[in-house]
């Protein structure tokens, strides 16, 4: 039993639900970082 067995991969990833949750979480983090960047850069751009 090596780690590259397809059965092992399918057992731990059921329908890609974990990937969808991780992608959604990362998109939310990216949005929050963009909002924070705009809030942080506004005083410098307005000066």
C-alpha angles and dihedrals in degrees: 000000000000127000094253096066109128091220090061092050093050092046093058097039110054107187094328092281092139091052091050091052092048093048092049091048092050091049090053090049091049091051092050091049091051091051091048091048092053091047091049097045098044096084091050094048094045095050 
